Amino acid sequence: MVGIAAQDYARPDAGAFTDGDVADHGRSGVDILRDIKMLQPKLPVLILTASSEDQFAIRVLKVGAAGFV
């Protein structure tokens, strides 16, 4: 099910940058990315993360992130 946060992030007038703190919504960044890509499949999404975990980077790229920093 698509979360409210993803709906807000993927709306057409959201702009080029959206700041989302996943702790605010109790969902993972991968979950929110998946929802955004369902709503706007062609929207490029860049993930900004403090995680140094290689597996996180692999997951977000598989889900459809354009890249990560």
ROLO-756227 format. One record per residue (C-alpha): x, y, z. Coordinates in steps of 0.2 Angstrom, whole numbers, padded with zeros to 4 digits, always signed. Each point is the difference from the previous one (the first is absolute). Example, Ala and Ser with C-alpha at 12.3 -4.5 7.8 and 13.67 -1.06 7.14 Angstrom:
+0062-0022+0039 +0006+0017-0003 
END
This chain:
+0000+0000+0000 +0006+0017-0004 +0005+0011+0015 -0006+0018+0002 +0018+0005+0000 +0004-0007-0017 -0016+0008-0007 +0006+0016+0005 +0018-0002-0007 -0006-0006-0017 -0014+0012-0003 +0003+0010-0017 +0003+0017+0009 +0012-0007+0013 +0015+0008-0008 +0018-0006-0004 +0004-0003+0018 -0009-0008+0014 +0006-0003+0018 -0006-0015+0009 +0005-0006+0017 -0006-0019+0000 +0001+0001+0019 -0015+0012-0001 -0011-0013-0009 +0006-0016+0008 +0004-0008-0017 +0017-0004-0008 +0007+0011-0014 -0001-0015-0012 -0019-0002+0004 -0003+0019-0004 +0011-0001-0016 -0010-0015-0006 -0016+0009+0003 +0006+0016-0009 +0006-0011-0015 -0018-0008-0001 -0008+0017-0001 +0013+0009-0011 +0010-0014-0009 +0011+0012-0010 +0004+0012+0014 +0018-0001+0004 +0003-0002+0018 +0017+0003+0008 +0002-0007+0018 +0010+0010+0013 +0005-0012+0014 +0011+0000+0015 +0001-0019-0002 +0016-0008-0004 -0008-0017-0003 +0004-0007-0018 -0016-0010+0001 -0011+0016+0002 +0008+0007-0016 -0003-0016-0010 -0018+0000+0006 -0004+0018-0004 +0008-0002-0018 -0010-0016-0003 -0017+0008+0005 +0004+0014-0012 +0010+0014+0008 +0010+0010-0013 +0014+0001+0012 +0005+0002+0018 +0012+0011+0010 
END
